[in-house]
Amino acid sequence: MKSTFIKNAQLVNEGSIRTADVLIKDGRIAQIGQNLSAEADEIIDATGLYLLPGVIDDQVHFREPGLTQKATIETEARAAVAGGTTSFMEMPNTVPNAVTQELLEDKYKIAAESSLANYSFYMGATNDNLAEVLLTNPNTVCGIKIFMGSSTGNMLVDNAETLEQIFSKAKLPIAVHCEDEQTIRDNMAIYEEKYGDDIPIKCHPEIRSEVACFKSSFLAVKLAEKHNTRLHILHISTEEELKLFRNDIPLAQKRITAEVCVHHLWFDKEDYDKYGTLIKCNPAIKEHRHKEALLQGLLEDKLDVIATDHAPHTWDEKQHKYKKAPSGVPLVQHSLQMMLEFVKQGKLTLEKMVEKMSHAPAILFNVRGRGYIREGYWADLVLVDLNKPYTVTKENTYYKCNWSPLEGHTFGSSILYTFVSGHLAFANGVFDESEKGDRLLFDR
């Protein structure tokens, strides 16, 4: 593997920003310092650029196997790398669902051959696969995923005894989608009575309501407290749920953690008028007060991680009316730029952004050797120009679905270089796919 010497970067890491040089050798960070003298195959003068640890996205849907008309691991991993995301953790609701050890390993085999980014895949829980779930290796798999809300196939876990068993016996983190199914069904019946099959998209956050979210999240927290489970609640979308989480202890000591997604920070209910079903997702994007509260919850460390829940669908699928249009938004390529926009607006510091997108996922999932810019760690790195505008177009959007709700938006920052395990996988709009990403490992 080529060695690389990055000179004069503004290094953002572990709560500080400083000018530094970084030497990359054999895939790892060999040396960090000022005014270093080093020989390397490639030298990058990063004067005026910011060097960040690669983003670790703990929640994506890359659709392979079985839904490859929407996306593949190869296409979405490329998009991730173009956006500065060097590692991802992917969800089990593919076809077939990843609910046996054999089916789970099938996904790892696909990624080993095709993923430009580092990868891990969640083991999926159902009402009847407890024995398989408990076979999951905590050192080689990121976590167990439970859908405590509507899902694809046989993945809704609503059996109380099954939940008790998983929460009491799991040896690795449990990540949950929390929306109360009965509340959603009851709300849907009300709106079907009122509108028939022509329900307005703006009703989505009323159908998948604050009550549905809080009721399910509350149940998950109570189960975790009862069994001392390592619980991670995904895509928190309401102000009310924030009261369930602590900020009075360090992240490494938390048994219950929470994630916020970029779209719940970026959009609110008023945006349905412009974007319609393009921003239909579960949990729903809700009223403005929730967006403001979520950002505050992030700043106060009640929310621990920023992720995407990247979930692509084809353009044609998204053109259907509300009831038929699938839920999910493609976001992994632009999540870092979205949060850099918050930095430029003064809503978030660079240090806090790096904490929530890189350090915190590494701590929360015990990721081995990644998430920081440290000597000896894998060189998962991103160089960004905070003063180079970037406009999202179809031509520079790399998702297989080839659309983004952000098309036409101009960001104030650009992703210039992305290193994955020391390999310069993306440089100034050009991919180098001669090396693939690595399987993530976990110190548990």
SEFIVEX-508749 format. One record per residue (C-alpha): residue number from 1; residue in one letter; z, y, x. Coordinates in Angstrom, 3 decimals, padded with zeros to 6 digits, always signed. Layout:
N
NODE    i  aa        pz        py        px
NODE  NUM   a         Z         Y         X
...
END
This chain:
444
NODE    i  aa        pz        py        px
NODE    1   m  +000.000  +000.000  +000.000
NODE    2   k  -000.806  +003.506  +001.219
NODE    3   s  +001.990  +005.729  +002.466
NODE    4   t  +002.206  +009.263  +001.089
NODE    5   f  +003.946  +012.381  +002.377
NODE    6   i  +004.711  +015.054  -000.233
NODE    7   k  +005.543  +018.415  +001.364
NODE    8   n  +007.292  +021.518  +000.047
NODE    9   a  +007.925  +020.308  -003.519
NODE   10   q  +010.503  +021.776  -005.868
NODE   11   l  +012.475  +018.567  -006.341
NODE   12   v  +014.247  +018.288  -009.719
NODE   13   n  +016.866  +015.557  -009.604
NODE   14   e  +020.486  +014.871  -010.531
NODE   15   g  +021.209  +018.321  -011.882
NODE   16   s  +019.676  +020.454  -009.152
NODE   17   i  +016.379  +021.964  -008.017
NODE   18   r  +015.659  +022.302  -004.302
NODE   19   t  +012.725  +022.492  -001.919
NODE   20   a  +012.166  +019.128  -000.283
NODE   21   d  +009.705  +016.784  +001.387
NODE   22   v  +009.429  +013.151  +000.274
NODE   23   l  +007.978  +010.250  +002.253
NODE   24   i  +006.751  +007.218  +000.272
NODE   25   k  +006.353  +003.886  +002.093
NODE   26   d  +005.877  +000.348  +000.781
NODE   27   g  +006.252  +001.551  -002.773
NODE   28   r  +009.652  +003.154  -002.241
NODE   29   i  +011.106  +006.521  -001.330
NODE   30   a  +011.658  +006.202  +002.413
NODE   31   q  +012.951  +009.679  +003.203
NODE   32   i  +013.931  +012.926  +001.465
NODE   33   g  +014.645  +016.137  +003.365
NODE   34   q  +013.479  +019.563  +004.434
NODE   35   n  +010.920  +020.252  +007.151
NODE   36   l  +010.377  +016.553  +007.728
NODE   37   s  +007.886  +015.381  +010.289
NODE   38   a  +006.200  +012.191  +009.137
NODE   39   e  +002.910  +010.349  +009.449
NODE   40   a  +001.285  +009.013  +006.264
NODE   41   d  -002.049  +007.838  +004.923
NODE   42   e  -002.083  +010.739  +002.466
NODE   43   i  -000.441  +014.154  +002.634
NODE   44   i  +000.058  +016.278  -000.482
NODE   45   d  +001.037  +019.916  -000.122
NODE   46   a  +003.179  +020.459  -003.222
NODE   47   t  +003.963  +024.125  -002.626
NODE   48   g  +004.618  +025.698  -006.015
NODE   49   l  +004.748  +022.318  -007.770
NODE   50   y  +007.736  +020.504  -009.261
NODE   51   l  +008.490  +016.894  -008.355
NODE   52   l  +010.238  +014.918  -011.096
NODE   53   p  +011.317  +011.295  -011.411
NODE   54   g  +008.872  +009.446  -013.649
NODE   55   v  +009.663  +009.417  -017.353
NODE   56   i  +011.153  +006.189  -018.738
NODE   57   d  +010.174  +005.902  -022.411
NODE   58   d  +012.525  +003.460  -024.118
NODE   59   q  +010.555  +003.173  -027.355
NODE   60   v  +006.804  +002.653  -027.683
NODE   61   h  +004.446  +000.534  -029.774
NODE   62   f  +001.409  -000.518  -027.721
NODE   63   r  +000.134  -002.897  -030.466
NODE   64   e  -000.903  -005.859  -028.326
NODE   65   p  -001.224  -008.685  -029.249
NODE   66   g  -002.787  -008.729  -032.674
NODE   67   l  -003.314  -005.047  -033.497
NODE   68   t  -005.709  -004.189  -030.719
NODE   69   q  -008.015  -002.171  -032.965
NODE   70   k  -005.263  +000.461  -032.742
NODE   71   a  -004.258  +000.162  -029.076
NODE   72   t  -003.803  -002.182  -026.137
NODE   73   i  -001.213  -002.339  -023.402
NODE   74   e  -003.931  -001.305  -020.951
NODE   75   t  -005.113  +001.785  -022.854
NODE   76   e  -001.695  +003.092  -023.803
NODE   77   a  -000.203  +002.485  -020.355
NODE   78   r  -003.031  +004.572  -018.891
NODE   79   a  -002.264  +007.342  -021.357
NODE   80   a  +001.419  +007.114  -020.478
NODE   81   v  +000.732  +007.467  -016.754
NODE   82   a  -001.580  +010.441  -017.366
NODE   83   g  +001.378  +012.108  -019.057
NODE   84   g  +003.963  +011.365  -016.373
NODE   85   t  +005.550  +008.325  -018.023
NODE   86   t  +005.876  +005.656  -015.350
NODE   87   s  +007.880  +003.023  -017.281
NODE   88   f  +007.945  +001.957  -020.913
NODE   89   m  +009.908  -000.379  -023.181
NODE   90   e  +007.762  -001.767  -025.978
NODE   91   m  +008.655  -002.963  -029.452
NODE   92   p  +008.328  -006.510  -030.860
NODE   93   n  +006.505  -005.815  -034.161
NODE   94   t  +003.114  -006.882  -032.833
NODE   95   v  +001.143  -009.795  -034.324
NODE   96   p  +002.610  -012.302  -033.930
NODE   97   n  +006.042  -010.683  -033.789
NODE   98   a  +007.787  -011.222  -030.423
NODE   99   v  +010.608  -013.301  -031.925
NODE  100   t  +010.585  -016.352  -029.634
NODE  101   q  +011.004  -016.498  -025.872
NODE  102   e  +007.472  -017.886  -025.538
NODE  103   l  +005.889  -015.091  -027.571
NODE  104   l  +007.914  -012.509  -025.655
NODE  105   e  +006.700  -013.857  -022.312
NODE  106   d  +003.116  -013.767  -023.572
NODE  107   k  +003.398  -009.975  -023.710
NODE  108   y  +004.752  -009.816  -020.170
NODE  109   k  +001.742  -011.820  -018.984
NODE  110   i  -000.652  -009.363  -020.633
NODE  111   a  +001.155  -006.409  -019.047
NODE  112   a  +001.189  -007.976  -015.591
NODE  113   e  -002.610  -008.120  -015.708
NODE  114   s  -003.342  -004.794  -017.390
NODE  115   s  -000.518  -002.231  -017.358
NODE  116   l  -000.830  +000.717  -015.018
NODE  117   a  +002.799  +001.643  -015.822
NODE  118   n  +005.982  -000.358  -015.297
NODE  119   y  +006.948  -002.321  -018.388
NODE  120   s  +009.541  -004.138  -020.399
NODE  121   f  +009.442  -005.654  -023.884
NODE  122   y  +012.195  -005.980  -026.469
NODE  123   m  +013.091  -009.326  -027.981
NODE  124   g  +012.773  -009.061  -031.757
NODE  125   a  +015.491  -010.183  -034.162
NODE  126   t  +014.918  -011.586  -037.641
NODE  127   n  +017.204  -013.029  -040.284
NODE  128   d  +016.653  -016.523  -038.892
NODE  129   n  +016.017  -016.512  -035.120
NODE  130   l  +019.539  -016.029  -033.759
NODE  131   a  +019.276  -018.990  -031.360
NODE  132   e  +016.121  -017.554  -029.773
NODE  133   v  +017.624  -014.066  -029.530
NODE  134   l  +020.662  -015.368  -027.672
NODE  135   l  +018.436  -017.026  -025.035
NODE  136   t  +017.169  -013.608  -023.872
NODE  137   n  +017.745  -012.932  -020.181
NODE  138   p  +019.704  -009.670  -019.762
NODE  139   n  +018.360  -009.162  -016.217
NODE  140   t  +014.667  -009.297  -017.111
NODE  141   v  +014.458  -007.950  -020.700
NODE  142   c  +015.374  -004.407  -021.757
NODE  143   g  +017.096  -005.268  -025.028
NODE  144   i  +017.129  -006.775  -028.498
NODE  145   k  +015.430  -004.847  -031.284
NODE  146   i  +016.752  -004.941  -034.842
NODE  147   f  +014.910  -003.268  -037.699
NODE  148   m  +017.641  -002.281  -040.157
NODE  149   g  +014.865  -000.613  -042.180
NODE  150   s  +011.282  -001.346  -043.265
NODE  151   s  +009.177  -003.106  -040.675
NODE  152   t  +006.117  -005.201  -040.018
NODE  153   g  +006.155  -008.862  -040.996
NODE  154   n  +009.438  -010.756  -041.101
NODE  155   m  +011.419  -008.296  -039.010
NODE  156   l  +013.689  -006.560  -041.527
NODE  157   v  +017.195  -007.822  -040.755
NODE  158   d  +019.282  -007.312  -043.876
NODE  159   n  +021.414  -010.458  -043.859
NODE  160   a  +025.027  -009.401  -043.288
NODE  161   e  +026.011  -012.646  -041.561
NODE  162   t  +023.021  -012.461  -039.198
NODE  163   l  +023.944  -008.907  -038.226
NODE  164   e  +027.541  -009.952  -037.574
NODE  165   q  +026.364  -012.813  -035.362
NODE  166   i  +023.949  -010.720  -033.308
NODE  167   f  +026.380  -007.821  -032.855
NODE  168   s  +029.186  -010.161  -031.823
NODE  169   k  +027.211  -012.405  -029.440
NODE  170   a  +024.452  -010.321  -027.824
NODE  171   k  +024.670  -010.047  -024.038
NODE  172   l  +022.265  -007.133  -023.684
NODE  173   p  +021.751  -003.793  -025.467
NODE  174   i  +020.850  -003.847  -029.153
NODE  175   a  +018.380  -001.137  -030.154
NODE  176   v  +018.202  -000.456  -033.874
NODE  177   h  +015.916  +001.284  -036.332
NODE  178   c  +018.316  +002.603  -038.963
NODE  179   e  +017.124  +003.385  -042.491
NODE  180   d  +018.728  +001.826  -045.563
NODE  181   e  +016.061  -000.219  -047.321
NODE  182   q  +017.560  -000.118  -050.819
NODE  183   t  +017.936  +003.659  -050.740
NODE  184   i  +014.282  +004.023  -049.754
NODE  185   r  +013.143  +001.650  -052.513
NODE  186   d  +015.181  +003.526  -055.108
NODE  187   n  +013.762  +006.862  -053.952
NODE  188   m  +010.217  +005.504  -053.942
NODE  189   a  +010.604  +004.348  -057.544
NODE  190   i  +011.585  +007.878  -058.571
NODE  191   y  +008.559  +009.446  -056.903
NODE  192   e  +006.170  +006.783  -058.197
NODE  193   e  +007.421  +007.517  -061.689
NODE  194   k  +006.737  +011.206  -061.120
NODE  195   y  +003.438  +011.085  -059.196
NODE  196   g  +002.004  +007.574  -059.593
NODE  197   d  -000.142  +006.665  -056.576
NODE  198   d  -000.713  +010.304  -055.602
NODE  199   i  +002.650  +011.156  -054.025
NODE  200   p  +002.420  +014.330  -051.874
NODE  201   i  +003.052  +013.767  -048.169
NODE  202   k  +005.801  +016.431  -048.236
NODE  203   c  +007.882  +013.990  -050.295
NODE  204   h  +008.100  +011.588  -047.355
NODE  205   p  +011.402  +013.008  -046.013
NODE  206   e  +012.848  +012.882  -049.516
NODE  207   i  +011.897  +009.231  -049.962
NODE  208   r  +013.067  +008.242  -046.481
NODE  209   s  +015.998  +010.557  -046.865
NODE  210   e  +018.998  +011.788  -044.914
NODE  211   v  +021.148  +009.442  -046.988
NODE  212   a  +019.007  +006.422  -046.053
NODE  213   c  +019.321  +007.275  -042.361
NODE  214   f  +023.035  +008.002  -042.332
NODE  215   k  +024.001  +004.976  -044.426
NODE  216   s  +022.228  +002.583  -042.069
NODE  217   s  +023.343  +004.302  -038.853
NODE  218   f  +026.930  +004.319  -040.123
NODE  219   l  +026.752  +000.570  -040.754
NODE  220   a  +025.350  -000.080  -037.263
NODE  221   v  +028.068  +002.016  -035.621
NODE  222   k  +030.818  +000.249  -037.564
NODE  223   l  +029.459  -003.162  -036.563
NODE  224   a  +029.274  -002.083  -032.916
NODE  225   e  +032.802  -000.713  -032.978
NODE  226   k  +034.069  -003.933  -034.549
NODE  227   h  +032.475  -006.159  -031.912
NODE  228   n  +032.377  -003.758  -028.916
NODE  229   t  +028.597  -004.138  -028.929
NODE  230   r  +026.333  -002.198  -026.579
NODE  231   l  +024.406  -000.346  -029.318
NODE  232   h  +021.534  +002.117  -028.974
NODE  233   i  +020.333  +003.824  -032.169
NODE  234   l  +016.695  +004.861  -031.959
NODE  235   h  +014.965  +008.025  -033.238
NODE  236   i  +017.870  +009.915  -034.827
NODE  237   s  +016.307  +012.366  -037.281
NODE  238   t  +019.146  +014.065  -039.194
NODE  239   e  +021.912  +016.547  -038.589
NODE  240   e  +024.330  +014.322  -040.505
NODE  241   e  +023.999  +011.400  -038.081
NODE  242   l  +025.164  +013.471  -035.104
NODE  243   k  +028.784  +013.119  -036.210
NODE  244   l  +028.553  +009.386  -035.414
NODE  245   f  +028.190  +009.949  -031.661
NODE  246   r  +030.537  +010.951  -028.853
NODE  247   n  +030.037  +013.482  -026.081
NODE  248   d  +033.515  +013.389  -024.544
NODE  249   i  +032.882  +010.555  -022.063
NODE  250   p  +030.184  +009.959  -019.397
NODE  251   l  +027.028  +008.167  -020.513
NODE  252   a  +027.776  +005.152  -018.318
NODE  253   q  +030.993  +004.598  -020.270
NODE  254   k  +029.463  +004.860  -023.743
NODE  255   r  +029.116  +001.679  -025.784
NODE  256   i  +027.205  +003.480  -028.552
NODE  257   t  +024.289  +005.736  -027.614
NODE  258   a  +021.520  +007.569  -029.436
NODE  259   e  +017.929  +008.644  -028.910
NODE  260   v  +015.915  +011.561  -030.229
NODE  261   c  +012.111  +011.532  -030.288
NODE  262   v  +009.828  +014.383  -029.311
NODE  263   h  +008.240  +014.679  -032.757
NODE  264   h  +011.594  +015.210  -034.467
NODE  265   l  +012.217  +018.059  -032.013
NODE  266   w  +008.688  +019.511  -032.278
NODE  267   f  +007.698  +019.267  -035.962
NODE  268   d  +009.495  +019.929  -039.234
NODE  269   k  +008.770  +019.530  -042.961
NODE  270   e  +006.614  +022.661  -043.109
NODE  271   d  +004.133  +021.030  -040.723
NODE  272   y  +003.028  +018.521  -043.371
NODE  273   d  +000.889  +021.317  -044.843
NODE  274   k  -001.157  +021.421  -041.623
NODE  275   y  -001.075  +017.835  -040.392
NODE  276   g  -000.624  +015.758  -043.542
NODE  277   t  -000.334  +012.024  -042.911
NODE  278   l  -001.126  +012.490  -039.194
NODE  279   i  +002.607  +013.135  -038.699
NODE  280   k  +003.825  +010.542  -041.194
NODE  281   c  +006.372  +008.434  -039.328
NODE  282   n  +009.585  +006.488  -039.903
NODE  283   p  +012.179  +007.942  -039.888
NODE  284   a  +010.470  +010.922  -041.466
NODE  285   i  +010.103  +014.357  -039.935
NODE  286   k  +012.519  +016.388  -042.038
NODE  287   e  +013.564  +019.962  -042.822
NODE  288   h  +013.848  +022.661  -040.166
NODE  289   r  +017.657  +022.484  -040.039
NODE  290   h  +017.462  +018.949  -038.697
NODE  291   k  +015.105  +019.939  -035.875
NODE  292   e  +017.478  +022.692  -034.791
NODE  293   a  +020.535  +020.436  -035.050
NODE  294   l  +018.861  +017.669  -033.035
NODE  295   l  +018.079  +020.036  -030.170
NODE  296   q  +021.679  +021.229  -030.187
NODE  297   g  +022.904  +017.632  -030.298
NODE  298   l  +020.747  +016.914  -027.256
NODE  299   l  +022.147  +019.882  -025.341
NODE  300   e  +025.689  +018.812  -026.261
NODE  301   d  +025.070  +015.211  -025.107
NODE  302   k  +025.583  +013.618  -028.506
NODE  303   l  +021.959  +012.500  -028.157
NODE  304   d  +021.438  +010.718  -024.859
NODE  305   v  +017.723  +010.026  -024.448
NODE  306   i  +014.377  +011.643  -025.298
NODE  307   a  +011.623  +009.133  -026.196
NODE  308   t  +008.407  +009.028  -028.235
NODE  309   d  +008.257  +006.038  -030.598
NODE  310   h  +004.550  +006.195  -029.674
NODE  311   a  +002.843  +004.411  -032.573
NODE  312   p  -000.952  +004.741  -032.753
NODE  313   h  -003.104  +003.973  -035.782
NODE  314   t  -006.833  +004.437  -036.169
NODE  315   w  -008.128  +007.743  -037.463
NODE  316   d  -009.535  +006.075  -040.572
NODE  317   e  -006.184  +004.481  -041.399
NODE  318   k  -004.476  +007.849  -041.183
NODE  319   q  -006.941  +009.415  -043.643
NODE  320   h  -005.549  +007.425  -046.570
NODE  321   k  -003.293  +009.004  -049.177
NODE  322   y  +000.464  +008.949  -048.661
NODE  323   k  +001.349  +005.472  -049.921
NODE  324   k  -001.409  +003.690  -048.011
NODE  325   a  -001.435  +005.736  -044.799
NODE  326   p  +000.563  +003.900  -042.096
NODE  327   s  +003.536  +005.513  -040.395
NODE  328   g  +003.373  +006.355  -036.697
NODE  329   v  +002.139  +009.030  -034.289
NODE  330   p  +000.539  +008.669  -030.810
NODE  331   l  +002.641  +010.768  -028.403
NODE  332   v  +003.274  +009.056  -025.062
NODE  333   q  +000.626  +011.024  -023.136
NODE  334   h  +002.038  +014.408  -024.088
NODE  335   s  +005.806  +013.927  -024.366
NODE  336   l  +006.592  +015.411  -020.946
NODE  337   q  +004.366  +018.419  -021.603
NODE  338   m  +006.018  +018.917  -024.993
NODE  339   m  +009.426  +019.071  -023.376
NODE  340   l  +008.150  +021.256  -020.533
NODE  341   e  +007.090  +023.654  -023.292
NODE  342   f  +010.714  +023.719  -024.425
NODE  343   v  +011.663  +024.527  -020.831
NODE  344   k  +009.220  +027.428  -020.720
NODE  345   q  +010.607  +028.683  -024.049
NODE  346   g  +014.144  +028.633  -022.674
NODE  347   k  +015.325  +025.929  -025.087
NODE  348   l  +015.946  +023.355  -022.362
NODE  349   t  +016.445  +023.455  -018.600
NODE  350   l  +014.325  +021.389  -016.257
NODE  351   e  +017.460  +019.640  -015.040
NODE  352   k  +018.535  +018.671  -018.575
NODE  353   m  +015.006  +017.504  -019.441
NODE  354   v  +014.917  +015.217  -016.387
NODE  355   e  +018.376  +013.921  -017.249
NODE  356   k  +017.325  +012.937  -020.775
NODE  357   m  +013.860  +011.547  -019.957
NODE  358   s  +014.509  +009.797  -016.619
NODE  359   h  +018.142  +009.499  -015.524
NODE  360   a  +019.695  +008.666  -018.914
NODE  361   p  +017.326  +005.795  -019.816
NODE  362   a  +017.978  +004.306  -016.369
NODE  363   i  +021.746  +004.516  -016.895
NODE  364   l  +021.678  +003.406  -020.519
NODE  365   f  +019.582  +000.280  -019.836
NODE  366   n  +020.894  -000.374  -016.288
NODE  367   v  +017.362  -000.128  -014.887
NODE  368   r  +017.284  -001.330  -011.297
NODE  369   g  +016.082  +001.140  -008.671
NODE  370   r  +014.325  +003.641  -010.914
NODE  371   g  +014.947  +006.865  -012.830
NODE  372   y  +016.020  +008.977  -009.847
NODE  373   i  +014.544  +010.485  -006.693
NODE  374   r  +016.718  +008.657  -004.169
NODE  375   e  +016.016  +007.071  -000.810
NODE  376   g  +015.469  +003.341  -001.313
NODE  377   y  +014.478  +003.697  -004.959
NODE  378   w  +011.017  +002.857  -006.219
NODE  379   a  +008.703  +005.854  -005.957
NODE  380   d  +008.116  +006.562  -009.649
NODE  381   l  +007.292  +010.255  -009.368
NODE  382   v  +005.445  +013.041  -011.159
NODE  383   l  +004.139  +016.305  -009.746
NODE  384   v  +003.679  +019.040  -012.336
NODE  385   d  +002.329  +022.574  -012.244
NODE  386   l  +004.409  +024.713  -014.581
NODE  387   n  +001.832  +027.507  -014.484
NODE  388   k  -001.423  +025.637  -015.097
NODE  389   p  -002.423  +025.624  -018.795
NODE  390   y  -003.713  +022.398  -020.314
NODE  391   t  -005.524  +022.123  -023.648
NODE  392   v  -005.462  +018.792  -025.488
NODE  393   t  -008.985  +017.620  -026.400
NODE  394   k  -010.553  +014.345  -027.494
NODE  395   e  -012.127  +014.082  -024.046
NODE  396   n  -008.800  +014.172  -022.195
NODE  397   t  -006.824  +012.078  -024.711
NODE  398   y  -006.609  +008.499  -023.429
NODE  399   y  -005.175  +006.646  -026.433
NODE  400   k  -007.479  +003.986  -027.796
NODE  401   c  -007.229  +005.619  -031.236
NODE  402   n  -008.662  +008.786  -029.581
NODE  403   w  -006.760  +011.320  -031.645
NODE  404   s  -003.592  +013.338  -031.343
NODE  405   p  -001.893  +015.735  -033.756
NODE  406   l  -001.682  +018.027  -030.721
NODE  407   e  -005.461  +018.285  -030.315
NODE  408   g  -006.356  +021.927  -029.720
NODE  409   h  -002.865  +022.835  -028.529
NODE  410   t  -002.624  +024.496  -025.125
NODE  411   f  +000.429  +023.592  -023.079
NODE  412   g  +001.658  +025.906  -020.358
NODE  413   s  +002.049  +023.061  -017.851
NODE  414   s  -000.137  +020.318  -016.377
NODE  415   i  +000.571  +016.835  -015.033
NODE  416   l  -001.217  +016.655  -011.678
NODE  417   y  -000.050  +013.469  -009.922
NODE  418   t  +001.761  +010.345  -011.145
NODE  419   f  +003.072  +007.693  -008.750
NODE  420   v  +004.047  +004.249  -010.082
NODE  421   s  +006.052  +002.177  -007.605
NODE  422   g  +004.544  +004.265  -004.816
NODE  423   h  +000.968  +003.845  -006.007
NODE  424   l  -000.863  +007.095  -006.810
NODE  425   a  -002.036  +005.924  -010.213
NODE  426   f  -003.211  +009.304  -011.532
NODE  427   a  -004.404  +012.329  -009.601
NODE  428   n  -006.017  +015.428  -011.080
NODE  429   g  -007.486  +013.605  -014.056
NODE  430   v  -008.627  +010.487  -012.141
NODE  431   f  -007.014  +007.039  -012.450
NODE  432   d  -006.646  +004.509  -009.644
NODE  433   e  -006.113  +001.110  -011.276
NODE  434   s  -006.247  -000.938  -008.079
NODE  435   e  -002.496  -001.595  -008.414
NODE  436   k  -000.664  -002.478  -011.616
NODE  437   g  +002.857  -001.569  -012.668
NODE  438   d  +005.895  -003.799  -012.223
NODE  439   r  +008.172  -005.609  -014.626
NODE  440   l  +011.405  -003.663  -014.992
NODE  441   l  +014.595  -005.396  -013.877
NODE  442   f  +018.129  -004.638  -015.044
NODE  443   d  +021.514  -004.760  -013.301
NODE  444   r  +023.777  -006.344  -015.927
END
